[in-house]
């Protein structure tokens, strides 16, 4: 034996756990926001709740989503377990750590940020333009799901898999509920929405079965090589009998 190899095996910091918790809560809140917006959107008027109460709940869930998303991003940047930079928060696919999957998180954040900023100037934009941008929030949700599944180091945990399944069931159920109560007309749009809602769980399941749930996913996802410190073993003194 000519050397001794030791790996730098520092465990995750509290910031790392805060990042995972913030991201998970943000995903749950985003799911609730999207499901509520889909289920009670359009001309549907809930019988037990006033329209302004539903709007207030939807708005508050959106704000909470951004708060926990900010926590997720800031703690990820400050944590030295994975070296990210502030650039990755707004420019997708610039991370050296799992660039594609972290980049999807950036895309989702950019879409939600666009919705938040345009909501602040909603009256100046006009209802039609604001509504067109507002649809970006619905597009951010599947992107966020794939970001979580591809980036999360706890994706294999049964609890996390159950959480993803619940998020999918809630949004898909909301879409099909809205399609069920929708009136006649716009058949093409309704068909596209139904097919898309059904396809997201199928595509995600296929991706996870071939990716995050398989051995070696961290390497294939783009984890940087671990830091390795090589310390040569001391050479024994020559006693005339040779050495092993």
C-alpha positions as CSV (number, residue, x, y, z in Angstrom):
1,X,0.0,0.0,0.0
2,X,1.7,3.2,-1.2
3,X,-0.8,5.9,-0.1
4,X,-3.8,6.8,2.0
5,X,-6.7,8.5,0.3
6,X,-9.1,10.5,2.5
7,X,-12.2,12.3,1.3
8,X,-13.3,15.6,2.7
9,X,-16.6,14.5,4.1
10,X,-18.0,17.6,5.9
11,X,-21.7,17.1,6.5
12,X,-24.5,19.5,5.3
13,X,-24.8,22.7,7.3
14,X,-28.0,24.1,8.8
15,X,-28.3,26.4,5.7
16,X,-28.5,23.2,3.5
17,X,-31.5,22.0,5.6
18,X,-33.1,25.4,5.4
19,X,-32.7,25.4,1.6
20,X,-34.4,22.0,1.3
21,X,-37.2,23.0,3.7
22,X,-37.8,26.3,2.0
23,X,-37.9,24.7,-1.4
24,X,-40.3,22.1,-0.3
25,X,-42.7,24.5,1.4
26,X,-42.5,26.8,-1.6
27,X,-43.4,23.9,-3.9
28,X,-46.4,23.0,-1.7
29,X,-47.6,26.7,-1.6
30,X,-47.1,27.1,-5.4
31,X,-49.2,23.9,-5.9
32,X,-52.0,25.2,-3.7
33,X,-51.8,28.6,-5.5
34,X,-52.0,27.0,-8.9
35,X,-54.7,24.5,-8.0
36,X,-56.9,27.3,-6.4
37,X,-56.4,29.6,-9.4
38,X,-57.3,26.8,-11.8
39,X,-60.3,25.4,-9.9
40,X,-62.1,28.7,-9.2
41,X,-61.0,30.7,-12.3
42,X,-63.1,31.7,-15.1
43,X,-66.8,32.3,-14.5
44,X,-67.1,29.8,-11.6
45,X,-68.4,31.4,-8.4
46,X,-68.0,29.3,-5.2
47,X,-71.3,29.0,-3.2
48,X,-69.8,29.1,0.3
49,X,-67.1,31.7,-0.2
50,X,-67.4,35.2,-1.7
51,X,-65.3,36.0,-4.8
52,X,-63.2,38.5,-2.9
53,X,-62.4,35.9,-0.2
54,X,-61.1,33.5,-2.8
55,X,-59.1,36.3,-4.5
56,X,-57.6,37.2,-1.1
57,X,-56.6,33.6,-0.3
58,X,-55.1,33.2,-3.8
59,X,-53.1,36.4,-3.4
60,X,-51.9,35.5,0.1
61,X,-50.8,32.1,-1.0
62,X,-48.8,33.7,-3.9
63,X,-47.0,36.1,-1.5
64,X,-46.2,33.2,0.9
65,X,-44.8,31.2,-2.1
66,X,-42.5,34.1,-2.9
67,X,-41.4,34.4,0.7
68,X,-40.4,30.8,1.0
69,X,-38.9,30.8,-2.4
70,X,-36.7,33.7,-1.4
71,X,-35.6,31.7,1.7
72,X,-34.8,28.8,-0.5
73,X,-32.7,30.9,-2.9
74,X,-30.8,32.9,-0.3
75,X,-29.9,30.0,1.9
76,X,-28.7,28.0,-1.1
77,X,-26.5,30.9,-2.1
78,X,-25.1,31.4,1.4
79,X,-24.4,27.7,2.0
80,X,-20.9,26.7,1.1
81,X,-21.8,23.0,0.8
82,X,-22.6,23.7,-2.8
83,X,-20.9,26.7,-4.3
84,X,-23.5,28.8,-6.2
85,X,-23.5,32.4,-7.1
86,X,-26.0,35.1,-7.3
87,X,-26.0,35.0,-11.1
88,X,-27.8,31.6,-11.0
89,X,-30.9,33.3,-9.4
90,X,-31.8,35.1,-12.6
91,X,-29.8,33.6,-15.4
92,X,-30.7,29.9,-16.0
93,X,-28.3,27.1,-16.6
94,X,-25.2,28.9,-15.3
95,X,-24.6,26.8,-12.2
96,X,-21.7,24.4,-12.0
97,X,-23.9,22.1,-9.7
98,X,-26.5,20.2,-11.6
99,X,-26.8,23.0,-14.2
100,X,-29.9,21.7,-16.0
101,X,-31.9,21.1,-12.9
102,X,-30.8,24.2,-11.0
103,X,-31.5,26.1,-14.2
104,X,-35.1,24.9,-14.2
105,X,-35.5,26.3,-10.8
106,X,-34.2,29.7,-12.1
107,X,-36.7,29.5,-15.0
108,X,-39.5,28.9,-12.5
109,X,-38.4,31.8,-10.4
110,X,-38.1,34.1,-13.3
111,X,-41.6,33.3,-14.4
112,X,-43.0,33.9,-10.9
113,X,-41.1,37.1,-10.6
114,X,-42.6,38.3,-13.9
115,X,-46.0,37.6,-12.6
116,X,-45.3,39.4,-9.3
117,X,-43.8,42.5,-11.0
118,X,-46.7,42.8,-13.5
119,X,-49.2,42.4,-10.7
120,X,-47.8,45.5,-9.1
121,X,-48.6,47.5,-12.3
122,X,-51.7,45.6,-13.2
123,X,-53.9,48.7,-13.7
124,X,-51.4,50.3,-16.1
125,X,-51.0,47.1,-18.1
126,X,-54.6,46.4,-18.7
127,X,-56.5,43.2,-17.8
128,X,-55.8,41.3,-21.0
129,X,-52.0,41.8,-20.9
130,X,-51.8,41.1,-17.2
131,X,-53.8,37.9,-17.6
132,X,-51.5,36.7,-20.4
133,X,-48.5,37.2,-18.1
134,X,-50.4,35.7,-15.2
135,X,-50.6,32.4,-17.1
136,X,-46.8,32.1,-16.7
137,X,-47.5,31.0,-13.1
138,X,-49.2,27.9,-14.4
139,X,-46.2,27.2,-16.6
140,X,-43.8,27.7,-13.6
141,X,-45.4,24.9,-11.6
142,X,-44.4,21.8,-13.8
143,X,-40.9,23.4,-14.2
144,X,-40.6,23.7,-10.4
145,X,-41.7,20.0,-10.0
146,X,-38.9,18.8,-12.4
147,X,-36.4,21.2,-10.7
148,X,-37.2,19.7,-7.3
149,X,-37.1,16.1,-8.5
150,X,-33.8,16.6,-10.4
151,X,-32.0,18.7,-7.9
152,X,-33.3,17.4,-4.6
153,X,-31.0,15.0,-2.8
154,X,-34.0,13.6,-0.9
155,X,-36.0,12.7,-3.9
156,X,-35.7,9.0,-3.2
157,X,-37.3,9.3,0.2
158,X,-40.9,7.8,0.4
159,X,-42.1,11.0,2.1
160,X,-40.8,13.2,-0.7
161,X,-42.2,10.9,-3.4
162,X,-45.6,11.0,-1.6
163,X,-45.4,14.8,-1.6
164,X,-44.7,15.0,-5.3
165,X,-47.6,12.6,-5.9
166,X,-50.0,14.8,-3.8
167,X,-48.9,17.9,-5.6
168,X,-49.5,16.3,-9.0
169,X,-52.9,14.9,-7.9
170,X,-54.1,18.3,-6.6
171,X,-53.2,20.3,-9.7
172,X,-54.4,17.6,-12.2
173,X,-57.6,17.2,-10.2
174,X,-58.1,21.0,-10.3
175,X,-57.6,21.0,-14.1
176,X,-60.1,18.2,-14.7
177,X,-62.6,19.8,-12.3
178,X,-62.5,23.0,-14.3
179,X,-62.8,21.2,-17.6
180,X,-65.8,19.3,-16.1
181,X,-67.7,22.4,-15.2
182,X,-66.7,24.4,-18.3
183,X,-69.4,25.3,-20.7
184,X,-69.4,24.5,-24.5
185,X,-66.9,26.1,-26.8
186,X,-63.1,26.4,-27.0
187,X,-62.8,22.6,-27.6
188,X,-59.2,22.8,-28.8
189,X,-58.1,24.7,-25.7
190,X,-59.9,22.4,-23.4
191,X,-58.5,19.3,-25.1
192,X,-54.9,20.8,-25.0
193,X,-55.3,21.5,-21.2
194,X,-56.6,18.0,-20.5
195,X,-53.9,16.3,-22.4
196,X,-51.2,18.4,-20.8
197,X,-52.5,17.8,-17.3
198,X,-52.5,14.1,-18.0
199,X,-49.1,14.1,-19.6
200,X,-47.2,15.8,-16.8
201,X,-47.5,13.0,-14.2
202,X,-46.6,10.4,-16.9
203,X,-43.5,12.3,-18.0
204,X,-42.4,13.0,-14.5
205,X,-42.8,9.3,-13.5
206,X,-40.8,8.2,-16.5
207,X,-38.1,10.7,-15.8
208,X,-37.8,9.7,-12.1
209,X,-37.7,6.0,-12.9
210,X,-34.8,6.5,-15.3
211,X,-33.1,9.3,-13.5
212,X,-33.2,10.3,-9.8
213,X,-34.4,6.9,-8.6
214,X,-31.5,5.1,-10.3
215,X,-28.0,4.7,-8.9
216,X,-25.4,7.2,-10.1
217,X,-27.9,10.0,-10.6
218,X,-25.8,12.6,-8.8
219,X,-22.9,12.1,-11.3
220,X,-25.2,12.2,-14.3
221,X,-27.1,15.2,-13.0
222,X,-23.9,17.2,-12.9
223,X,-22.5,17.0,-9.4
224,X,-18.9,18.3,-9.3
225,X,-16.3,15.8,-8.3
226,X,-15.7,15.6,-4.5
227,X,-12.7,17.1,-3.0
228,X,-10.0,14.5,-2.5
229,X,-7.0,14.9,-0.3
230,X,-4.2,12.5,-0.9
231,X,-1.7,11.9,1.9
232,X,1.2,9.6,1.1
233,X,1.9,6.9,3.6
234,X,5.2,7.2,5.5
235,X,8.0,5.1,4.0
236,X,9.3,2.6,6.4
237,X,13.1,2.5,7.1
238,X,15.0,0.0,5.0
239,X,15.8,-2.9,7.4
240,X,17.5,-5.0,4.7
241,X,14.5,-7.3,4.3
242,X,12.7,-5.1,1.7
243,X,9.2,-3.7,2.1
244,X,5.7,-4.6,0.9
